């Protein structure tokens, strides 16, 4: 059953142009030639050599893969569905996605702090944005709060009618939204897992995780999260695809945390957006980090704080510890503060000391150095020329990922 909206849409911001032959050729050029073929059994290398163009693209094979590093694989959340799409459909979707994001950049159709799937943007932009935001607040003697959200099954739960409605509201031509409806309605897939293959069944919602247009589509779908009401201009929201972070600043700890809670509970806030978009937040995975380096004096023997202004205080050895952070309490929901949180592969701690991240990077670097040593043996390993290229391309990049974070460099 399709959703109906009694809304008068604004005029389209740009004229719809059907895909051209040069655009299709560019999409074919971007295909990886020896990637695993999909149900049509047509390898990408054939398209790159012959470059024909066809129509069937709605049927797919969905493979269930393990998410690496999960502690318990008996839970569904430890697995990820990846759609193997017909190559013809991927070419057409790639053309549409490139044109959509090109016009979105040219006409500023997306919030400026929505960094995913945009040319010249990466995960490091999000991390630098968060650290610079919090560091600026700390330099002014204020408290910065980061509330990190988690959307359950963000891509499979996407409602097609809501997506096209959101795109029309942002000025996307009707011809393109109709094409999207045609693409996403009436899809079929089979599930493959551990040697099991299901019967062909219909997909009524969501989008194909593996389709070149999936990322750009979701950019428009959750752009409303970045437009939710804020109490003042200092509050902000930053996102990379489905990784969304609320940022607030306050003169006190309680003020910063309260403002983050208001962004959740506002009548037009986060939970209201989730209801209209048929999304469910994994509130058990919400993380609250309050950034400050301020500390308090405390009695080590008693474990109690020493009141400010007290010259002597209770007897016992004294020291300093981070000031206690308050929890975020809403109706039926309590989010306790965390000392750190892993965001896009980087551990952000509440004082920006980056000790956890340094330890994590050193451990990962040692792993890559050991692997590099095995393939660079003098007797049968890589030559020095190719070994140097490999080291710069993979191990060095892995070890130095966001190495300048917190240094003030971009």
C-alpha positions as CSV (number, residue, x, y, z in Angstrom):
1,X,0.0,0.0,0.0
2,X,1.5,3.3,-1.1
3,X,1.6,6.4,1.1
4,X,-0.2,9.4,-0.2
5,X,0.8,13.0,0.6
6,X,-1.5,16.0,0.3
7,X,1.3,18.4,-0.4
8,X,1.9,20.9,-3.2
9,X,5.5,20.3,-4.2
10,X,7.7,23.2,-5.1
11,X,8.9,23.6,-8.7
12,X,11.7,21.3,-9.8
13,X,15.1,22.9,-9.2
14,X,16.5,21.6,-12.5
15,X,15.3,20.0,-15.7
16,X,15.4,16.3,-16.0
17,X,17.8,15.0,-18.7
18,X,17.6,11.3,-19.7
19,X,20.9,9.4,-19.5
20,X,23.2,10.0,-22.5
21,X,25.5,7.5,-24.2
22,X,28.6,9.2,-22.8
23,X,27.2,9.0,-19.3
24,X,26.5,5.3,-19.8
25,X,30.1,4.7,-21.1
26,X,31.5,6.5,-18.1
27,X,29.4,4.2,-15.8
28,X,30.8,1.1,-17.6
29,X,34.3,2.4,-17.3
30,X,33.9,2.5,-13.5
31,X,32.9,-1.2,-13.2
32,X,35.4,-3.5,-11.7
33,X,36.1,-6.0,-14.5
34,X,36.5,-9.2,-12.5
35,X,34.0,-8.8,-9.7
36,X,31.7,-11.8,-9.0
37,X,28.9,-12.0,-11.6
38,X,25.3,-11.6,-10.6
39,X,22.2,-13.7,-11.6
40,X,22.4,-12.8,-15.3
41,X,25.9,-14.4,-15.3
42,X,27.3,-11.5,-17.3
43,X,30.8,-10.5,-16.0
44,X,31.7,-6.9,-15.9
45,X,34.7,-7.4,-18.1
46,X,32.3,-8.3,-21.0
47,X,30.6,-4.9,-20.7
48,X,33.9,-3.1,-20.6
49,X,35.0,-4.9,-23.8
50,X,31.7,-4.8,-25.7
51,X,29.7,-1.9,-24.0
52,X,26.2,-3.0,-25.0
53,X,23.1,-1.8,-23.1
54,X,20.0,-3.7,-22.0
55,X,17.0,-3.6,-19.7
56,X,16.4,-6.4,-17.1
57,X,17.6,-5.3,-13.7
58,X,14.9,-5.9,-11.0
59,X,15.9,-9.4,-9.9
60,X,18.8,-10.0,-7.6
61,X,20.6,-12.5,-5.4
62,X,21.0,-11.4,-1.8
63,X,24.0,-12.9,0.0
64,X,24.2,-12.9,3.8
65,X,27.7,-12.0,4.9
66,X,29.3,-11.8,8.4
67,X,30.2,-8.4,9.8
68,X,33.9,-8.7,10.8
69,X,34.8,-8.5,14.5
70,X,31.4,-9.2,16.0
71,X,31.4,-11.2,19.3
72,X,28.2,-13.2,18.8
73,X,27.1,-14.4,15.4
74,X,23.9,-15.9,16.7
75,X,22.4,-12.4,16.6
76,X,20.9,-11.2,13.3
77,X,22.7,-7.8,13.7
78,X,26.1,-9.5,13.2
79,X,25.2,-10.3,9.6
80,X,24.8,-8.0,6.6
81,X,22.8,-8.6,3.3
82,X,24.5,-7.7,0.1
83,X,22.6,-7.6,-3.2
84,X,24.2,-9.0,-6.3
85,X,22.4,-7.0,-9.0
86,X,22.2,-7.5,-12.7
87,X,25.0,-5.6,-14.4
88,X,22.7,-3.8,-16.7
89,X,20.8,-2.3,-13.8
90,X,24.0,-1.2,-12.0
91,X,25.1,0.7,-15.1
92,X,21.8,2.6,-15.3
93,X,21.8,3.2,-11.6
94,X,25.3,4.5,-11.7
95,X,24.4,7.0,-14.4
96,X,21.4,8.3,-12.4
97,X,23.4,8.5,-9.2
98,X,26.1,10.5,-10.8
99,X,23.7,12.9,-12.3
100,X,21.6,13.2,-9.1
101,X,24.6,14.0,-6.9
102,X,26.1,16.4,-9.4
103,X,22.9,18.5,-9.4
104,X,22.6,18.2,-5.6
105,X,26.1,19.7,-5.3
106,X,25.5,22.4,-7.9
107,X,22.2,23.5,-6.4
108,X,22.9,22.8,-2.7
109,X,20.0,20.4,-2.4
110,X,21.5,18.5,0.6
111,X,22.6,19.9,4.0
112,X,26.3,20.9,4.0
113,X,27.2,18.7,6.9
114,X,25.9,15.5,5.2
115,X,29.2,14.2,3.9
116,X,28.4,10.7,2.6
117,X,28.5,9.9,-1.2
118,X,29.7,13.4,-2.1
119,X,32.7,14.2,-4.3
120,X,35.7,15.3,-2.4
121,X,34.2,14.2,1.0
122,X,35.2,11.3,3.2
123,X,34.9,9.9,6.7
124,X,37.8,12.1,7.8
125,X,35.7,15.2,7.1
126,X,33.2,14.0,9.7
127,X,35.8,13.3,12.2
128,X,37.6,16.6,11.7
129,X,34.2,18.4,12.0
130,X,33.4,16.7,15.3
131,X,36.8,17.3,16.9
132,X,37.0,20.9,15.7
133,X,33.5,21.6,17.0
134,X,34.3,20.2,20.4
135,X,37.8,21.7,20.6
136,X,36.4,25.2,19.9
137,X,33.9,24.8,22.7
138,X,36.5,23.6,25.1
139,X,38.9,26.5,24.3
140,X,36.0,28.9,25.2
141,X,35.6,27.1,28.6
142,X,32.3,25.5,27.5
143,X,31.1,21.9,27.4
144,X,30.4,20.1,24.1
145,X,28.1,17.1,23.9
146,X,28.1,14.5,21.2
147,X,25.0,12.2,20.8
148,X,25.7,9.3,18.4
149,X,22.6,7.7,16.9
150,X,22.0,4.2,15.5
151,X,19.2,3.4,13.0
152,X,18.2,-0.2,13.0
153,X,18.3,-1.6,9.5
154,X,18.6,1.8,7.9
155,X,18.7,0.7,4.3
156,X,16.3,-2.3,4.3
157,X,13.6,-0.2,6.1
158,X,13.6,2.7,3.7
159,X,10.1,3.5,2.5
160,X,10.0,4.2,-1.3
161,X,7.0,6.6,-1.2
162,X,8.6,8.6,1.6
163,X,11.9,8.7,-0.3
164,X,10.3,10.1,-3.5
165,X,8.2,12.6,-1.3
166,X,11.4,13.9,0.3
167,X,13.1,14.2,-3.0
168,X,10.3,16.1,-4.5
169,X,10.3,18.5,-1.5
170,X,13.9,19.2,-2.3
171,X,13.3,20.0,-5.9
172,X,14.1,16.7,-7.7
173,X,12.2,16.5,-11.0
174,X,9.1,14.3,-11.1
175,X,10.4,12.3,-14.0
176,X,13.4,11.1,-11.9
177,X,11.2,10.2,-8.8
178,X,8.9,8.3,-11.1
179,X,11.9,6.3,-12.4
180,X,13.0,5.6,-8.8
181,X,9.5,4.3,-8.0
182,X,9.7,2.1,-11.1
183,X,13.1,0.8,-10.1
184,X,12.3,0.1,-6.4
185,X,8.8,-1.3,-6.8
186,X,8.2,-4.9,-7.9
187,X,11.7,-6.1,-7.1
188,X,12.4,-9.8,-6.4
189,X,15.4,-11.6,-4.8
190,X,16.5,-14.9,-3.4
191,X,18.5,-15.2,-0.2
192,X,21.7,-17.3,-0.1
193,X,23.3,-18.3,3.2
194,X,25.7,-21.1,4.1
195,X,24.7,-23.2,1.1
196,X,21.0,-22.5,1.4
197,X,19.0,-20.7,-1.3
198,X,15.5,-19.5,-0.7
199,X,12.6,-19.2,-3.1
200,X,12.2,-16.0,-5.1
201,X,10.2,-13.4,-3.1
202,X,9.1,-9.8,-3.5
203,X,10.8,-6.8,-1.8
204,X,8.2,-4.3,-0.6
205,X,10.5,-1.7,0.9
206,X,14.2,-0.8,1.4
207,X,16.8,-0.4,-1.3
208,X,19.5,-2.8,-2.6
209,X,22.7,-2.6,-0.5
210,X,25.2,-2.9,-3.4
211,X,23.4,-0.7,-5.9
212,X,25.4,2.4,-6.9
213,X,22.3,4.6,-6.4
214,X,21.6,3.4,-2.9
215,X,23.9,5.8,-1.1
216,X,22.7,8.9,-2.9
217,X,19.0,7.8,-2.4
218,X,19.6,7.5,1.4
219,X,21.3,10.9,1.5
220,X,17.9,12.4,0.5
221,X,16.0,10.0,2.7
222,X,17.7,11.0,6.0
223,X,18.5,14.6,5.1
224,X,15.6,15.6,7.3
225,X,17.5,14.5,10.3
226,X,20.0,17.3,9.7
227,X,17.2,19.8,9.4
228,X,15.5,19.1,12.8
229,X,14.9,22.2,15.1
230,X,17.9,23.4,17.1
231,X,17.7,25.8,20.1
232,X,20.4,28.1,18.7
233,X,23.0,28.4,16.0
234,X,25.7,26.7,18.0
235,X,23.9,23.3,17.9
236,X,24.7,21.2,14.9
237,X,24.2,17.8,13.2
238,X,26.8,16.0,11.1
239,X,26.3,12.7,9.2
240,X,28.0,10.2,7.0
241,X,25.3,8.1,5.3
242,X,23.5,6.5,8.3
243,X,26.1,7.6,10.9
244,X,24.5,10.6,12.5
245,X,25.8,12.8,15.4
246,X,24.1,15.6,17.3
247,X,26.5,18.3,18.6
248,X,25.5,20.8,21.3
249,X,27.4,23.3,23.4
250,X,26.5,24.6,26.9
251,X,27.9,26.7,29.6
252,X,27.3,23.7,32.0
253,X,27.3,20.0,31.5
254,X,23.6,19.8,32.2
255,X,22.8,22.4,29.6
256,X,24.8,20.7,26.8
257,X,23.1,17.3,27.6
258,X,19.6,18.8,27.9
259,X,20.0,20.5,24.4
260,X,20.9,17.1,22.9
261,X,17.8,15.6,24.5
262,X,15.6,18.4,23.1
263,X,16.8,17.5,19.6
264,X,15.5,14.0,20.2
265,X,12.1,14.8,21.8
266,X,11.1,18.0,20.0
267,X,7.7,17.6,18.3
268,X,9.5,17.9,14.9
269,X,12.7,16.2,16.2
270,X,14.4,12.9,15.8
271,X,11.7,10.6,17.0
272,X,9.0,12.4,14.9
273,X,11.3,11.9,11.9
274,X,11.6,8.2,12.6
275,X,7.8,7.8,12.8
276,X,7.2,9.5,9.5
277,X,10.0,7.5,7.8
278,X,9.1,4.1,9.3
279,X,12.6,3.8,10.9
280,X,13.4,2.4,14.3
281,X,16.3,3.7,16.4
282,X,18.5,1.3,18.3
283,X,18.3,3.3,21.5
284,X,20.4,0.7,23.3
285,X,23.3,1.6,20.9
286,X,22.9,5.4,21.4
287,X,26.1,6.8,22.8
288,X,26.5,10.1,24.8
289,X,30.0,11.6,25.1
290,X,30.5,15.0,26.9
291,X,33.8,16.6,25.8
292,X,35.8,18.5,28.4
293,X,39.1,18.3,30.1
294,X,37.9,19.9,33.3
295,X,38.6,17.9,36.4
296,X,37.6,17.9,40.1
297,X,39.6,17.3,43.3
298,X,38.6,14.2,45.2
299,X,39.6,12.2,48.3
300,X,41.3,9.0,47.0
301,X,40.6,7.1,50.3
302,X,36.9,8.0,50.5
303,X,36.2,8.4,46.7
304,X,34.3,11.6,47.4
305,X,34.7,15.0,45.7
306,X,36.2,17.9,47.6
307,X,34.0,20.9,47.5
308,X,35.4,23.9,45.5
309,X,36.9,26.5,47.8
310,X,37.6,24.0,50.6
311,X,41.3,24.5,51.6
312,X,41.8,21.3,53.5
313,X,38.9,18.9,53.0
314,X,38.6,15.5,54.7
315,X,41.8,13.7,55.8
316,X,43.3,11.4,53.3
317,X,45.3,11.4,50.0
318,X,43.9,13.7,47.4
319,X,43.9,13.7,43.6
320,X,42.1,14.8,40.5
321,X,39.6,13.0,38.3
322,X,37.3,13.9,35.4
323,X,34.2,15.7,36.5
324,X,31.2,13.4,36.5
325,X,28.9,13.6,33.4
326,X,25.1,13.6,33.7
327,X,22.9,11.0,32.0
328,X,20.4,12.0,29.3
329,X,16.9,11.1,30.7
330,X,13.8,11.2,28.5
331,X,10.5,9.4,28.8
332,X,11.3,5.8,29.3
333,X,14.9,6.3,28.0
334,X,18.1,6.8,29.9
335,X,21.4,7.3,28.0
336,X,24.4,7.0,30.3
337,X,27.5,9.0,29.4
338,X,30.4,7.1,27.8
339,X,34.1,7.9,28.3
340,X,34.7,7.2,24.6
341,X,33.0,6.0,21.4
342,X,34.2,4.5,18.2
343,X,33.1,6.6,15.2
344,X,33.9,5.6,11.7
345,X,36.9,3.5,12.8
346,X,38.3,6.1,15.3
347,X,38.0,6.1,19.1
348,X,36.9,9.6,20.3
349,X,37.4,9.9,24.1
350,X,35.8,12.5,26.3
351,X,39.0,14.5,26.8
352,X,40.5,14.2,23.3
353,X,43.6,12.6,24.6
354,X,43.4,9.9,21.9
355,X,45.1,7.3,24.1
356,X,42.7,4.5,23.0
357,X,43.0,5.5,19.4
358,X,46.8,5.5,19.6
359,X,46.8,2.0,21.2
360,X,44.4,0.8,18.5
361,X,46.5,2.2,15.7
362,X,49.7,0.7,17.0
363,X,48.1,-2.7,17.3
364,X,46.7,-2.4,13.7
365,X,50.0,-1.2,12.5
366,X,51.9,-4.1,14.0
367,X,49.5,-6.5,12.3
368,X,50.1,-4.9,8.9
369,X,53.9,-4.8,9.4
370,X,53.9,-8.5,10.2
371,X,51.8,-9.2,7.1
372,X,54.0,-7.1,5.0
373,X,57.1,-8.9,6.3
374,X,55.7,-12.3,5.2
375,X,55.2,-11.2,1.5
376,X,58.5,-9.3,1.3
377,X,61.0,-12.1,1.9
378,X,64.2,-11.8,-0.2
379,X,64.0,-15.4,-1.5
380,X,60.5,-15.5,-2.8
381,X,58.6,-12.3,-1.8
382,X,57.8,-9.1,-3.7
383,X,60.6,-7.2,-5.3
384,X,61.6,-3.9,-3.5
385,X,59.9,-1.9,-6.2
386,X,56.5,-3.5,-5.9
387,X,56.9,-3.9,-2.1
388,X,57.4,-0.2,-1.7
389,X,54.3,0.5,-3.8
390,X,52.2,-2.0,-1.9
391,X,53.4,-0.6,1.5
392,X,52.4,3.0,0.5
393,X,49.1,1.9,-1.0
394,X,47.7,-0.3,1.9
395,X,49.7,-0.7,5.1
396,X,50.8,2.9,5.4
397,X,47.4,4.2,4.6
398,X,45.8,1.9,7.1
399,X,48.2,2.8,9.9
400,X,48.1,6.6,9.2
401,X,44.3,6.9,8.8
402,X,43.3,10.2,10.5
403,X,46.8,10.4,12.1
404,X,46.5,14.2,12.1
405,X,43.2,14.2,13.9
406,X,43.3,16.5,16.9
407,X,46.4,18.3,15.6
408,X,44.4,21.1,14.1
409,X,45.5,20.1,10.6
410,X,42.8,19.3,7.9
